[in-house]
Amino acid sequence: MATPQDNLLDWLRDAHAMEQQAEKMLEAQAERLQHYPQLRARIAQHIEETRGQQQLLASCLERLGSSPSTIKDLSAKLVAFGQGMAGMTVSDEVVKGAMAGYVFEHMEIASYTILIAAAKAVGDLQTQRACEQILPQEVAMAEWLQQHLPEITEAFLARSAAPDTQAKR
């Protein structure tokens, strides 16, 4: 039977792996974006936020006498690699990437909401504050994507309809 502290540690390791996956997915997407500078810039900003989030989570784990899970982190990176490879094969990569990013941000929002509640339950104020620092960054990225999905779609459609113009990236 797992204690609330055990669950908190497991969920922190999951969140660290999730951020490893996010970093790799975002880097792959940003590298390939050529014709969507505003999206590329926002992704670059979120990559930096993601790296900071990883550090916060690793600090929480270390303070609690644990560490990130190498297996979970590696698995997440492999999933991100597969997602990046799959994105390269579709003709509407930028649209599908933006959609996937929007969905992923909501998974992160749910994860940090759970971590905040778990940290409160075990009385871990430092972990609670770290997750409360991360959560608004994820909400902001999700909101940015939601606001810009129509614009990204319209730009893709215009580029796609123009002869001799690459649209997917």
C-alpha positions in Angstrom: 0.0 0.0 0.0 1.4 3.4 -1.0 1.4 6.3 1.4 0.5 9.8 0.3 4.2 10.7 0.4 5.0 7.7 -1.9 2.4 8.8 -4.4 3.7 12.4 -4.3 7.2 11.1 -5.1 6.0 8.9 -7.9 4.0 11.8 -9.4 7.0 14.1 -9.1 9.0 11.6 -11.0 6.2 11.3 -13.6 6.2 15.1 -13.9 9.9 15.3 -14.4 9.7 12.7 -17.2 6.8 14.6 -18.7 8.9 17.7 -18.8 11.8 15.8 -20.4 9.3 14.7 -23.1 8.0 18.2 -23.5 11.5 19.6 -24.0 12.3 17.1 -26.7 9.0 17.5 -28.5 9.3 21.3 -28.4 12.9 21.3 -29.6 12.1 19.0 -32.5 9.1 21.2 -33.5 11.1 24.5 -33.1 14.0 23.2 -35.2 11.7 22.5 -38.1 9.5 25.6 -38.0 10.6 27.8 -40.8 7.6 29.9 -41.8 5.8 30.5 -38.5 8.2 32.8 -36.6 5.7 33.8 -33.9 5.0 30.1 -33.0 8.7 29.3 -33.1 9.5 32.2 -30.7 6.8 31.1 -28.2 8.0 27.5 -28.3 11.6 28.7 -27.7 10.3 30.7 -24.7 8.5 27.6 -23.4 11.5 25.4 -23.9 13.4 27.6 -21.4 10.4 27.5 -19.0 10.4 23.7 -19.4 14.1 23.4 -18.5 13.4 25.5 -15.4 10.5 23.3 -14.5 12.7 20.2 -14.7 15.2 21.8 -12.3 12.4 22.7 -9.8 11.1 19.2 -9.9 14.5 17.6 -9.5 15.1 19.9 -6.5 11.9 18.8 -4.9 12.8 15.1 -5.5 16.3 15.6 -4.1 15.0 17.5 -1.0 12.7 14.6 -0.4 15.6 12.1 -0.6 14.7 10.8 -4.1 15.7 11.5 -7.7 14.2 11.5 -11.1 13.5 8.1 -12.6 16.0 7.3 -15.3 13.6 4.8 -16.8 10.7 7.2 -16.9 12.8 10.0 -18.3 14.3 7.8 -21.0 10.9 6.4 -21.9 9.5 9.9 -22.2 12.3 11.0 -24.4 11.8 8.0 -26.7 8.1 8.8 -27.0 9.0 12.4 -27.9 11.4 11.2 -30.5 8.7 9.0 -32.0 6.3 11.9 -32.0 8.9 14.1 -33.7 9.5 11.5 -36.4 5.8 11.0 -37.0 5.3 14.8 -37.4 7.9 14.9 -40.1 5.8 12.6 -42.3 2.6 14.6 -42.4 1.9 17.4 -44.8 0.3 19.6 -42.1 2.9 19.2 -39.4 2.6 22.7 -38.0 -1.2 22.4 -37.5 -0.9 18.9 -36.0 2.0 20.0 -33.9 0.1 23.0 -32.5 -2.9 20.7 -31.7 -0.7 18.2 -30.0 1.0 20.9 -28.0 -2.4 22.2 -26.8 -3.4 18.8 -25.7 0.0 18.2 -24.0 -0.3 21.5 -22.1 -3.6 20.4 -20.6 -2.1 17.1 -19.5 0.6 19.2 -17.7 -2.0 21.4 -16.2 -3.8 18.4 -14.8 -0.5 16.9 -13.5 0.5 20.1 -11.6 -3.0 20.5 -10.2 -2.7 17.0 -8.8 0.8 17.6 -7.5 -0.4 20.8 -5.7 -3.2 18.9 -4.0 -0.9 16.0 -3.0 1.8 18.3 -1.7 -0.9 20.1 0.4 -2.1 16.7 1.7 1.3 15.7 2.9 2.2 19.2 4.2 5.1 19.7 1.7 4.8 23.5 1.3 8.0 23.7 -0.8 6.8 21.2 -3.4 3.4 22.9 -3.4 5.0 26.3 -4.1 7.2 24.8 -6.8 4.2 23.3 -8.6 2.2 26.6 -8.1 5.1 28.4 -9.8 5.0 25.9 -12.8 1.3 25.7 -13.2 0.7 29.3 -14.5 3.4 28.7 -17.2 1.6 25.7 -18.5 -1.7 27.6 -18.4 -0.2 30.5 -20.3 1.2 28.2 -23.0 -2.1 26.5 -23.4 -3.9 29.8 -23.6 -1.4 31.1 -26.1 -1.9 28.1 -28.3 -5.7 28.3 -28.0 -5.6 32.0 -29.1 -3.2 31.3 -32.0 -4.6 28.1 -33.4 -6.9 29.9 -35.8 -4.1 32.1 -37.0 -1.7 29.2 -37.4 -4.4 27.3 -39.3 -5.1 30.3 -41.6 -1.4 30.8 -42.3 -1.0 27.1 -43.1 -4.0 27.1 -45.4 -2.8 30.2 -47.3 0.7 28.7 -47.7 -0.7 25.3 -48.7 -2.9 26.8 -51.4 0.0 28.9 -52.9 2.0 27.2 -55.6 5.7 26.5 -54.8 5.3 27.4 -51.2 6.1 25.0 -48.3 3.3 25.1 -45.7 3.9 22.2 -43.3 6.7 23.9 -41.4 
